[in-house]
Every structure is written in C-alpha cells, then in structure tokens.
Amino acid sequence: MKGDSLRYELDISEHLFLLTTESLRLRSNEVKRYQTLANLIDDTISIDTPVDDHSAETILEHLAAIPTDGNIRIDLRITKTSADSFGEVKQRLSEKLGSNVSIGDALSVLLFHYVVGQKATRILKRLGLDSVEESTRPATSDQEAGDNVFPLR
C-alpha cells in the first residue's frame, strides 16, 4: 500500500483543524462508521470534484476566515489516485483564484465544500424538500415524457 499512496505533512491553523474535525463528524454520521481525514478525501475527491460551485469571492472569504497555516501538524496519507485528483483540484482552484493555492488551502476549500453540501442537504430534508431534485429531473423515457404532453388541436 505504501507505493500506492502519497503522504502530506501539513502545519495547519486551529480554525482549519476544527473544520477537519467537523467534516469528519459529518462524514462519520453519514456513513455510520468512524472516519479519518484520509478516508474522507479518498471517498469524496475525484477529478470531477466541483470547485465551481462557489464563486472566487466566496472561496477567498473562506480562506480569509479560516487561515490555513498554523502550528497543528497533521499527517495525511491518501491514495495515489486521490492525490492525482487532489492535484487537479488544486490546479483548478489556482486558476480560478488567479494565484497559487497551497495544499492546505485546497484541503480547506474541499472541506468547506463538503460541509456546505452536508449542511444544505440537512436543511432541505428539514424543509421536506429533499425529494425536489428527483421531481425536477427530466423524464427518462418517452412514456414518462408523454405524460406531460397535451395534444393541440
């Protein structure tokens, strides 16, 4: 497994540390198993991880509110595939923000995105709107589409 993973040693701020623990709490509750930061990243990151869901301004505000660098050392070992995806996400974030984004910054934005998505899902469920996505999907067959068509004379 050592050859199939990459290791990152990061010195993060207390604020970012709290974001990691909140993300792990949410993920553990979601999958009903204790999770690690590596599990969370390995399970949720891909080349297609959306970084365009939030505006550059929102991301910059997040990075200002949650400083990345600090004195809490974390050791993160993720799969090579996840590391490749993580690098791609980091590059896309750098392009979006017009400046070089650190590994810690990219991690912070990914966790921010995860927490926001989890909180939004929870709010929609409380409002009874958790099935809205399914009801707004286009019909998948001619039969279903035909149910919504009224003939004109």
Protein Blocks (a to p, Z undefined) as FASTA:
>chain_A
ZZmpccddddddfklmmmmmmmmmmmmmmnopacdfklmmmmmgcfklcfklpcfklmmm
mmmmmcfbdcbdcdddddfklmmmmmmmmmmmmmmnopacdfklmmmmmmmmmmmmmmmm
mmmmmnopmmmmmmmpccfbfklmmmmpccdZZ
